[in-house]
Amino acid sequence: MKIFELRQEQQILLDRLFWCEPEDNEADIIRSELNKIDGAIDRKLSFLTSVLAESIALSKLSTEAKKIAQERLERKEKKAKRAEEKLREFILSVMKDFDIKKVEGDILNVSRYERDVVIQLQNFDIDKLPSNLVKVTKVIDKKAINDEFKHGIGIEGFELVKKDCLRIF
């Protein structure tokens, strides 16, 4: 699939990068293709930016396709869980109505039993629970840590470093 009209040399480079093995050195592949092009470094970089644009476009398409597939899968999963829940409720209700404790089916067996469960009431206030009854998950907030560094406050276990980035515009 192509988004942009790439020259043959650009498409060859993109294909080689797409299909290279993990042990292949992508930088060597790029260099070998650039060596085939006549001209100054700015012409060669211009050549590469077209390949980059195609790669970004394909990546976004792939990401969008995954998102759509994931959404479909999640909808299907919700429907399956709802169907499972309704079937469980119905089977349990019938077994209870007829005082049946166990059913041996062709594919799986089910049995009815009672157990203690905790139900959360509507007037529940989590702040009133003792700490031993609450699970807390800690997540590192890198943006807040970055802000601390920018205000001259060091954070043990972290370091603020410069990273070269490429802005696409």
Steps between C-alpha positions, in 0.01 A plus 500: 500500500626846412386834638745732326651466155851387581774462245611144438818547708296633792257207484792255490643656817163490676448136400848406622433668835159336532629149434839511672567249773553607864870420473537722190641848553245749366761778489713287263198440278427874486866585430525242220192643327619860550836415344313418178367857480703778343507840664569690817389398848196734493371320188552165670319623814214626283488151347476351850226739615273369223562145620434617858170663396384175338604301806312737733187483284511120491559487874197721564286283272619192683427665835152604383429149367610349833280750686195408289569127540551546876171691530317224312662236718406691817137532383490129421657418836240713683219326314650159576537587870143628512376181331705291745361696795139464382545128432653449845211692663240304304656159569541585869140621519364180342721280719380691807132482396524122454743448792765347274853498645699362205461469122730286286505645150650376173786753514515619861346430836352760736403492864310739724638605838485786747789715619552824693551813290559864593265753340590870486216723619401827333598718796854360496789742574847367416668761723340342809657159433811405699814503284545122530173457302603722207742419217701796369689493171798731459581636153802715418399844369792585270348837408487605867858376550609698192332812647688448829831483314415817307446674835843386619377219722683169453316173541697200631510220245431728204715711273405769250686443172490657154372277221529576131159485335365548150202733453281415202321800346 
